[in-house]
Amino acid sequence: MSGGEYIKEKLIIDKTEEEKKLELIISIIKTKRELESNNKNFEYAEEGLIDYYSYQIKADQAKLDYLVKKAKEKGIILDMINEIYLNKNKVI
């Protein structure tokens, strides 16, 4: 084996549609939390961090918009029940 070769050790298993949907829901919830946290931090930010939190908020919002669009395309309805269930079962 020369230095540039790579040997595949195990098969990559594709995720089921349900696993993909659950991952998307978890990403949406985490992004919502990050956005909320950055909004709170922005409120108390000192001069040097105002721009930082502004960019973080804008990035989080763009990510959330994208994830919600993907969820709608897949027919996923993210409501409070899903969020409570995921929190209660420590999925996120």
C-alpha positions in Angstrom: 0.0 0.0 0.0 1.5 3.3 -1.0 1.1 6.6 0.9 -1.9 7.8 -1.1 -4.1 4.7 -1.0 -7.2 4.4 1.2 -8.8 1.1 2.1 -12.5 1.2 2.9 -12.9 -0.6 6.2 -16.7 -0.9 6.5 -19.8 -0.1 4.6 -21.5 3.2 5.0 -25.1 2.5 5.9 -27.7 4.9 4.5 -30.0 6.4 7.0 -33.7 5.7 6.8 -36.1 8.4 5.9 -37.3 8.5 9.5 -33.7 9.0 10.8 -33.2 11.8 8.3 -36.4 13.5 9.4 -35.5 13.2 13.0 -32.1 14.7 12.3 -33.7 17.6 10.5 -36.1 18.2 13.4 -33.2 18.1 15.9 -31.2 20.6 13.7 -34.2 23.0 13.6 -34.6 22.9 17.4 -30.9 23.4 18.0 -30.7 26.3 15.6 -33.8 27.9 17.2 -32.0 27.6 20.6 -28.8 29.1 19.2 -30.8 32.0 17.6 -32.6 32.7 20.9 -29.3 32.6 22.8 -27.5 34.9 20.4 -30.5 37.3 20.6 -30.2 37.4 24.4 -26.4 37.8 24.2 -26.8 40.7 21.7 -29.0 42.5 24.2 -26.2 42.6 26.7 -23.2 42.8 24.2 -20.6 45.4 24.8 -19.2 47.4 21.9 -16.7 44.9 20.7 -19.3 42.1 20.4 -22.2 43.8 18.8 -21.1 43.1 15.3 -20.3 39.5 16.2 -23.8 38.8 17.5 -25.4 40.6 14.6 -23.6 38.3 12.2 -24.4 35.2 14.3 -28.1 36.2 14.4 -28.2 36.7 10.7 -26.5 33.4 10.1 -28.7 31.5 12.5 -31.8 33.0 10.9 -30.6 32.0 7.4 -29.9 28.5 8.6 -33.3 28.2 10.3 -35.1 29.5 7.2 -33.3 26.9 5.1 -34.0 24.0 7.5 -37.7 24.9 7.8 -37.9 25.0 4.0 -36.4 21.6 3.8 -38.8 20.3 6.5 -41.8 21.6 4.6 -40.6 19.9 1.4 -40.4 16.6 3.3 -43.9 17.2 4.8 -42.5 17.5 8.4 -44.6 19.6 10.7 -42.6 20.8 13.7 -44.9 21.8 16.4 -44.7 22.1 20.2 -45.6 18.5 20.7 -42.6 17.2 18.7 -40.4 19.6 20.5 -41.7 18.6 23.9 -41.4 14.9 23.0 -37.8 15.3 21.8 -36.9 17.3 25.0 -38.6 14.8 27.3 -36.9 11.8 25.7 -33.5 13.5 25.7 -33.2 13.2 22.0 -31.7 16.7 21.9 
